[in-house]
Amino acid sequence: MLVQEIVNAILQLAVVLVLVGIFWGLFGRRKQGFLKYTGLYAPTGRSLWIAFGLFFICTALSAVFYILPVLREAAAADNTVAGAIRRNGWSAETVGVIFVVAGVKTALTEEIFFRGLIAKRLISWLGFSVGNLIHALIFGAVHLLVFLIPGGPKFTPLLGAAFLLLPGASGWLMAFANEKAGNGSIAPGWMIHALGNAAAYPILAFLV
């Protein structure tokens, strides 16, 4: 399982970098370098402490998925990451899978695409308040695709609102950490995202 997840993570990261690279080549190459364009550079040290604090806020938001049975069942279903981890049981390999999936496959690839490409472009065009709000709604809306996956949860207004608004709020906070504290680096958002997923997967798989 670990080897397969490493391969999947590398492939997913490569696809995202190619897509973002194409966009940069078409629209941003003459303005700034690729790393600056996407926020792939070192943040301010202060921003990492802010990110650590925002991680706890995002974790508090995610607690709704642990408390309400209908949300917990959807977030920990057999076809989710938490479900796969639960099936394989607790082991050193499981720990490795959590770090690969949480740190690279989901957090890093999504941060590059959503915060490094979409959020930055919208904020540069529309200003921080409007741009970040629209980006957050897009990020939340993407999570609604869970209802279209075979074997996914059945849509209800409660589930729909949770899968839209909770990731959306976290996405807003991650972009805030990047743009307002991290000097435009996506590292603070990556830290929040990776820590949040690394905490959520085992909690959903084994503790609730």
N, C-alpha and C positions, 0 to 999 in steps of 0.2 A: 504493500500500500504506500509506503514512504517513497519508494523509488518512483512509482507512478505519479505521485503528487509532485515530486520534484520536477519530473519531466513536464507535467501539465503546467506547473508554475512558470517554468522557463519559456514554454511555448506561448502561454498567455501574455507574459511580459514582453516577449518578442513581438507579438501581434500588436500590442498597445503601442510600443515604441515605434513600430513601422507606421501605424495610423497617425500618431501624433507627429512623427517625422515628415510624413507627406503633407500634413496641414501646415507645419512650420515651413517646409520647402516652398509651398505655394503662396503663403500669406505672411510669413514672419521672417524669412531668411535675411531679407535686406534690412530689417529693423534691429535684430539682435541675435546672438548665438543661440543654439538649440538649448543648452543647459539653462541659460538665463530665461529663455522664452517659456520653459516648462517648470522652472523653479527647482531644478535639480542641482542645488548647490547648498553650501553650509548655511544654517540659520544663525540668528543671534543666540547666544547662550541663554539669555533671559527667556526667550520664547519656548525653550524646552521645559522650563519650570512652569510656565503658563500652560503649556500643552499637558503637562502631568496633572495639573489642577483641572483642566477641562476634561481630561480622561474620566475623572470621577463624576463629573456632571453627566457625561455621555453614558457612563455606567448606571447612574441613577435613572436616566431616561429609559435605558434598556431593561431596568428592573421590572417594568410593566410586563415584559414578555415572560418573566419568571413567576409573576404573581397571578396573572389571569390565566386560568386553565386553557381557554380557547386559543390564546396567543402562544402559550407555552407549547401546546401540541403542534401548532403550525410551525413554530421556529425549531422544534426538535423532531420533526417527522423523519421517517426512515430515509427519505430522499434528500435530506439536508446534510450539511457538514457534521452537525452535532449527531444526527442519526447514524452516519457512517462511523463516527468515532465510538459511539455507544456499541455498535455491533462488533467492533474489533476489540473492545475492552481496553483497560488501562495497561500500558506498557511503555517501554522506552521508545518504541516505534511510534506509538500514539502521540507521545510528547513531541517527537520530531515532526509528525504530520501537522500537529497544531501550529507549531512555529512556522513551518513552510507555508501552510494554507493561510494562516492569520497574517504573517509578516510579508509574504510576497504575492501569493496567488490572488488574495483579495485586497489587502491594504495597499501594497505598493502599486499594483496595476491600476486600481481604482483611483488612487491619489494622483498618479500621473495623468490619467485620462480626465477625471472630473475636476480636481483642483488645479492640476498643472495646465490643462488645456481649456476646458469649458469655463470654469470659474474665472480664471485669469482673463480670458477673452471678454466675457460678459462684463466683468468689473471694469476693464479698460474702456469698453464701449459705453456703458450705462452708469458708471459710478459704483462705489462699493455697496451702498444700500440696496439699490434695485438689482444690480448684477448678481450679488450674492444670494438675494432672495430667489431670483429666477433659477440660478444654479442649484440651490437647495431643493426647489420643487422638482427640478429635473432629476436630481439624484434620488429623491424620495420616490418619484414616479417609476423609475427603473426597477425599484424593488417590488412594484406591483406585478411584474412579470412572473413572480412566483405562482400567481394564480393560473398562469397559462402552461406551466410545466406539467407534463403527465405525472399524475400521482400527487400533485400539489394540493394545497388546501382549497376548500370551496370558498368563493368570495362571499363575504358579508360586509356590511358597512363598518362594523367595528374592526375587522381584520384589515379592510382596505385603508381605513384612517390610520391604523397603527403602522402598517407597512409603508405608508406615504409620509406621515408626519414625523415619526421617530427617527428614521434614517435622514429625513430632510433636515430636522433640527440638528442632528449630529454633523451633517455635511456643512451646515451654516457655521457651526462652531469651529470645524476644522479649517474652513477657508478663513475665518476670522483670525485664528491662530497663525496661519500662514501669512496673510496679508498685513495684519495690523501689528503682529508681534515678531514674526519670523523674517522680516525684510523680504518677503516674497518667496522664500524657500518653502517647499512642500514638506520638509522634514517634520515640522510640528504636527501637521495633519496626519502624516504617516505614523508618527509615534502614537497619537490618540487612537487612530484606526486599528493599528496592529495590537496595541495593548487591549483595546476593547474587544476585538475578536478573540484574542488569546484567552481572555477571561471568560467570554460568553460561551465558547464551544464546550469546554469541560463542565461548566455549570449546567448548561442545558442537557448535556449528555449523561451526567452522572449525579447531579445534586438536586435536581428539581423534578 
